[in-house]
Amino acid sequence: MARRSFIGICGLACILLTNCATTTDPLLEDGNTSRAIFDITPKQVSFDTIPEPEYHHPSKDAKDLKLEFISPHQSLFSKLLMFDPDYIGIKYDYFIQFNRWWWSLRSTYLKLNSPSFDCDNHAFLYKSLLTSAVIKAPQSKQILVGVIVVSQKTEALGIPSRPEIKHALCIVYTSKGWFVMEPQTNKFTPLKEYPNTIYRYIF
């Protein structure tokens, strides 16, 4: 089953990308603290070109995540869903490097948002590709990236306010702490500065 899933991911990511969009600055900051990462050189991108991970220690286990995200009166399974017992963070510089690779992929093949490939599809694809990078640098623990579900009451990371719906995006643990990452816009911000309420964490 795991092998079949991996092959599926490889099949999606191995399509060669050419003529990627370019920008004058690979790291743009807006008036807040959110950041946008863009690819700056036209090049081919495939699964083989996923950057090799640089890990950040110490690792975190299920107990650590429960302490960080679950208040005493909340039910563990109502807010936090974990599929692995141990996780490892990544270096902040690698987070930037991977996001450049992701944007090369996304900007060519995922230009059109539709109900068939919207926020949750972007979020789970980003999570799957980032965790698959361990193949480049074998590691017994899963990379600490998750999908989060929020109520989009406030415009954030390039996504307009739509309080009537739930929205999915990603959360990543790095050497500079937790960041909320929006795969549809490639913008991110420190978790403590993200304005919308998070209802569910899926690791």
C-alpha positions in Angstrom: 0.0 0.0 0.0 2.8 2.4 1.0 4.7 1.5 -2.2 1.6 2.1 -4.3 1.1 5.6 -2.7 4.7 6.5 -3.3 4.5 5.5 -7.0 1.4 7.7 -7.3 3.2 10.7 -5.9 6.2 10.1 -8.1 3.9 9.8 -11.1 2.4 13.3 -10.4 5.7 15.0 -9.6 7.9 13.4 -12.3 6.3 15.4 -15.1 8.9 17.8 -16.4 8.2 21.5 -16.0 9.7 24.0 -18.4 9.6 27.8 -18.9 8.9 28.5 -15.2 7.8 32.0 -14.3 10.6 34.3 -13.1 10.7 37.2 -10.7 13.3 39.7 -9.7 13.4 38.7 -6.1 13.1 35.2 -4.7 11.8 36.3 -1.3 9.2 39.0 -1.1 7.7 40.5 2.1 4.5 42.3 2.4 3.5 44.9 5.0 2.9 42.2 7.6 5.2 39.3 8.2 4.0 36.9 5.6 6.4 36.0 2.9 6.1 34.8 -0.7 8.6 32.4 -2.3 9.0 32.3 -6.1 11.2 30.4 -8.4 13.8 32.7 -10.1 15.3 30.5 -12.8 13.7 28.6 -15.7 14.5 25.0 -15.2 13.1 21.5 -15.4 11.5 20.2 -12.2 10.8 16.5 -11.4 10.5 14.3 -8.4 14.3 13.7 -8.7 14.9 17.4 -8.2 13.2 17.7 -4.8 15.8 19.3 -2.6 17.5 17.0 -0.1 16.1 17.6 3.4 18.1 19.2 6.1 16.7 18.1 9.5 16.3 20.1 12.7 16.8 18.4 16.0 15.5 17.5 18.6 12.5 15.6 17.2 9.0 15.8 18.5 6.6 13.0 19.5 2.9 12.7 20.0 3.1 13.9 23.6 5.0 17.1 22.5 2.3 17.9 19.9 -0.5 17.3 22.3 1.1 19.8 24.8 1.6 22.4 22.1 -1.9 22.3 20.5 -4.4 20.7 22.9 -5.7 22.6 25.9 -6.6 20.6 29.0 -10.4 20.7 28.4 -10.2 19.6 24.8 -10.5 16.1 23.4 -7.3 14.9 21.8 -9.0 13.3 18.8 -11.3 16.2 18.1 -8.4 18.6 17.2 -5.2 16.6 16.6 -4.8 13.6 14.3 -1.4 11.9 14.1 -0.4 9.0 11.9 3.1 8.6 13.3 4.6 8.4 16.8 7.7 10.6 16.0 8.4 13.6 13.8 11.4 15.7 12.8 11.6 19.3 11.9 13.5 20.9 9.0 16.0 23.7 8.7 14.5 27.1 7.9 16.7 27.5 4.8 15.5 24.1 3.6 11.9 25.2 4.1 12.6 28.2 1.8 14.4 25.9 -0.8 11.6 23.4 -0.9 9.0 26.2 -1.3 10.8 27.5 -4.4 10.7 23.9 -5.8 7.0 23.6 -4.9 6.1 26.9 -6.6 7.8 25.8 -9.8 5.6 22.8 -9.8 2.4 24.6 -8.7 2.7 27.6 -11.0 2.9 25.5 -14.1 0.5 22.6 -13.4 -2.0 23.9 -10.8 -2.9 27.3 -12.2 -6.6 26.8 -12.2 -8.3 26.5 -8.8 -11.6 24.6 -9.0 -13.7 22.4 -6.6 -11.9 19.4 -8.1 -8.5 20.8 -7.0 -8.9 23.5 -4.4 -7.5 24.2 -0.9 -7.5 20.7 0.6 -6.0 19.2 -2.5 -3.2 21.7 -2.5 -2.6 21.2 1.2 -2.4 17.4 1.1 -0.2 17.4 -2.1 2.2 19.9 -0.4 2.4 17.7 2.7 2.9 14.5 0.7 5.7 15.9 -1.4 7.5 17.5 1.5 7.3 14.2 3.5 8.4 12.2 0.5 11.7 14.2 0.4 13.0 11.9 3.1 13.9 9.5 0.3 16.8 11.9 -0.5 18.1 11.8 3.0 16.8 8.7 4.8 15.3 9.4 8.2 13.3 7.2 10.5 11.0 10.0 11.6 8.4 11.7 9.4 9.0 15.4 8.5 6.9 17.6 10.7 4.4 19.1 8.2 0.7 18.9 8.7 -2.6 20.0 7.1 -4.7 22.4 9.2 -8.4 23.3 9.0 -9.4 26.9 9.8 -12.3 29.2 9.6 -11.3 31.8 7.0 -12.8 34.8 8.9 -9.8 37.0 8.2 -8.0 37.5 4.9 -4.6 35.9 5.3 -1.6 34.8 3.1 -3.3 35.9 -0.1 -6.6 34.1 0.6 -9.7 36.3 0.9 -12.0 36.2 3.9 -14.8 33.6 3.6 -16.1 33.0 7.1 -18.9 30.7 5.9 -16.5 28.0 4.8 -13.7 25.9 6.2 -10.2 26.3 4.6 -7.3 23.9 4.5 -3.6 24.9 4.4 -0.3 23.6 5.9 1.8 24.0 9.1 5.5 23.2 9.1 8.0 23.0 12.0 11.4 24.5 11.3 14.6 25.6 13.1 12.9 29.0 13.5 9.7 27.6 14.9 6.2 26.9 13.5 5.0 28.4 10.2 1.6 28.4 8.6 2.1 27.8 4.9 -0.4 28.6 2.2 0.3 26.2 -0.8 -2.0 28.1 -3.2 -0.1 31.4 -2.9 3.3 30.2 -1.5 3.1 32.7 1.3 3.8 31.8 4.9 3.8 33.4 8.4 4.8 32.5 11.9 2.1 30.5 13.6 1.8 33.0 16.4 1.0 35.7 13.8 -1.6 33.8 11.8 -5.0 35.4 12.5 -7.5 32.6 11.9 -8.6 30.0 14.4 -7.3 26.5 13.7 -9.9 23.7 14.3 -7.9 20.7 13.2 -4.3 19.5 12.9 -3.5 16.5 10.7 0.0 15.1 10.9 
